[in-house]
């Protein structure tokens, strides 16, 4: 069970010129645990989708063969299970137990066997609540563990994990990895795609690196693969183990406060916070999920009004949340966690031109700003692309660039390095260090300990999460 | 945000426990005939019956009143527009305010409409207040033989609804952060609203696609006959509820016709 055999396998999505994966020859035996690596765009997720039987025949062109236990993946769907990154779009039902039962119902598991399977799966992932817990009341990490329970309740011989911790904070990610280790027995073949290599290494015994142009570059025990290809992989953006970035701290003391809060509070979301951020410093805001970090970012970004206390900035008598948007963008730039929330046009270049245009800059000046930012953030080739089609790293660089287009002195970033590959990470850190040294004030909400260690001049740790604000659903 | 409301009903009340399909069927059977007549007596009697059975559904009146306030607003609107614009000023003149003549004919027509609004809406409110969405989907699939593809699919989509509210707030804030605001200009406001709505739609579609793929991966609608983890029974009590609703409604119509007050909407 759970044997995978690829012979010259390739897949090209309909309407694309390039092959997503090509020329793959690979054999994975029963019970092996494989980490699938490759630079972003190498086709790792496409390969997992193909193995899960989720690529409909009419959605592209295939070549070579792909088999699970000698069957075509679409016919072997009851032998495979796949976990994706976003827990919110994997849960189907309103109650936790029902969600685990959902897959069993679909596969026609006899009604009497379903509930024992559900409680067994929930035990194995360490789900801490009773089965009638509303799925809407779960944190991201809890929801992801529930999604995993839903997959393993179907007892797949081949378990596919597509960046299962990419959307989670470090504590939630650790719990998921523990759950995977417990849930996948010795009879389960495991294939994982994951950027953060060091963390998943204890789960795997084999590493396969796929080449963006096609074929397998390296295949073997983790130590051997990283000894031979570690540096090349690191250059391509893979988080190979043993990475240490050189700290980039401020060399001169911060001057004049750009923004200051006095006991600023948002009822139910943020306890009173007093802080000041000056020009030429990086303040990292850390703390567990639910501590109000993102709320603080919105508050400092002039996007939210405090329910008590004060926020003052740039010597203006009016608080930032009362400024007109055009004034705001010249002083404070906000970069949201999800870059797509901030895109408002259909072309990368228009996206960059939007801010300066709204400030009434001349066409020549707008053009100059756009060209400079395209170049500085390596987006030149993408000037005409639709922002929604960019990769994660490109979208992140664009969202930072749009905030810079109106030349604000203060930058507020929410999880800027979240889910980024190593290359984008290094570029972002270098860019933010440069901006800081040019005299910008920077506030970054982050879970990323490497980021804080490398760049932050000061650290503000917000307290413990507020108790669960959602009422429990009353059930008979 | 979530979809967990303050409980309006005691879920263990005798009629609240009935099969969701039976409750839905009873509500439809009971209210449909109300739509065919224009007189105030039929909806008045129906409303009286509805209020009388409320305790059997375990619905607390005070909470219900809070939930039903849009109906009161609608009723006020109907009354006002009838007073202002009613063409038929038959009946005795009660009083005049300026150019407005308030007659018994106008008042009776208004009362008929308002009673109909309440009588038709109340059963629906009671059914949904006493029914868990999951149970409803289960019962639709198991007892009404609705395709699982639609019933369970709609249930999954329903779960994503609260996310839309959060998403809307984030998009609004993100637009302000990009320097896009409309101030007090009505056209600019409308355009901003449209562009935010479009972004919300794009996001919702992408999320919907991801959810569909995840459901697909877990074998949804793959052709294997489904089994049911939660069994919904349609018992004799459920049949009795549906029959009772039909019978009561027929009785009310008979009374109205016997009293000579029946005014069919057509003819």
Interface residues (C-beta under 8 A of the other chain):
Chain A: X52 X54 X77 X78 X81 X82 X84 X86 X88 X89 X90 X91 X92 X93 X94 X95 X98 X101 X102 X103 X104 X105 X106 X107 X108 X109 X110 X111 X114 X115 X118 X134 X135 X136 X137 X147 X150 X151 X154 X298 X301 X303 X304 X324 X325 X326 X328 X329 X333 X334 X336 X338 X340 X341 X342 X343 X344 X354 X355 X358 X359 X388 X402 X403 X406 X470 X471 X473 X474 X475 X476
Chain B: X2 X3 X4 X7 X11 X12 X132 X133 X134 X152 X155 X156 X159 X160 X162 X163 X170 X171 X173 X174 X175 X176 X177 X178 X179 X180 X181 X183 X195 X199 X202 X203 X207 X210 X211 X213 X214 X215 X216 X217 X218 X219 X220 X221 X222 X224 X225 X226 X227 X228 X229 X230 X231
